[in-house]
């Protein structure tokens, strides 16, 4: 893990997009935020990102749909999913398809740091 590791946060919740980068900076990461999967895909940041923090449920393209799109493009960075609604059927499938972790909102700083450290070991 380096201080220069760029973490992208893709979440339609504005409060998450405002607060999470501050926490990521405190933990020693760089951060960019995106309000939608489509915004992330069109940003040109895909190749620069070391890890993606991705909300599961978003309008338009969902987090799992973005995961599949990135896998098809062979551009998938390690992904840590975040969600406000734990669906026992969905979470194991996301991990099976390559996600590093899935954190239930609100999650602790420690849980997030552990997931990011695991993700960056894969990067």
N, C-alpha and C positions, 0 to 999 in steps of 0.2 A: 504494500500500500504506500502510495506517495502522496504528498500534499497536492500534487498536480492532477490527481485522478479526477476526471470529470464525470459527475453524476447527473443524469438527466431525470427530471421529475415530470411525469406526464399524468396530470390529474385535472379533472374539470372543476374541482373544488378550489375556489380562489384562496380560501384560508390556508389550505395545504400548500399551494404554490407560493404563498407569502411567508409562511413560517418554516417550512422544511429547508429551504436554502440557508437560512440563518443557522439552523442546527447543523447542517452539513458543513458549513464553513467553520463552525466551532469544533467539529470533529476532524478538520484538516482537509476537506475536499473542496473542489470547485463545483459549482452547480449551475444548471440552466433549467428553466421551467417552460412547460408547454401546456396549453389548455386542452389539447386534444391530440389524439394519435395522428390525425391528419396533419396538424401543425408540426408535430415532431418529424414526420416523414418528409415534409416539404422544406424543412429547415436546413438540410445539408449537414446536420449534426450527427447523423447516424454513425459515420466513420470515426468521429472524434470521441464518442462516449465510451467510457470504461464500464459503466453499469447503468441500468435503467431502473428507476423506481416507478412502477406502473400501477395505476388504479385499475381494478378489474372492471367496474361498471361505469361506463362513460357514454354519453350520447354519441351517435355516429359509430365509428369503429371502437369496439371495446378493447380492453387490455389484452384478453386472450386472442382476439383477432389481429391485433398489432403484433403479438408474439408470433403468430403463424405467418404473417406477412414478412417479418424479419427473417424467420427461419427459411422461408421460400427464397428470399433474396440472398441467403447465406451471409447476412449482415447482423445476426442477432448477438448483441452484447449480453452479458449476464443480466438476468432480470430478477428483481425483488418486487413481488406484487404486494399491494396494500389494498385493503378493503374494509368497508364498514359493515359488511354482511357476510359472515362466514357460511358458505354453502359446502357441506361435507362432501358433496358429489363433485364439486368443481376443483377444490384445492388439491387433492391428490393428482388429478389429471394435469394441472398446471406444472406441478413438480415433475411428473413423469415426462412432460414435454420440454423440460429443461430449465424451468424456473429454479432459482437458488432457494427461495423462501417465499412465504406468503404471510404477511403480518396483518393482524386485525387492528383496525383503528379503534381507539388510540393505542399506539404502541410505545414502548419505552425507548429511551435513547440507547440503552444497552442492547435491546433486541435489534434495533436498526443497525448499530455499529457491528454487531455480530454477523448479521446478514450481509452487510457491505464487505466486511473482511473476507467472508466466505466467497462472495461474488468476485472480488478482486484477485483472489487466489486462482480463479478460473480464467481470468482475463489474460 
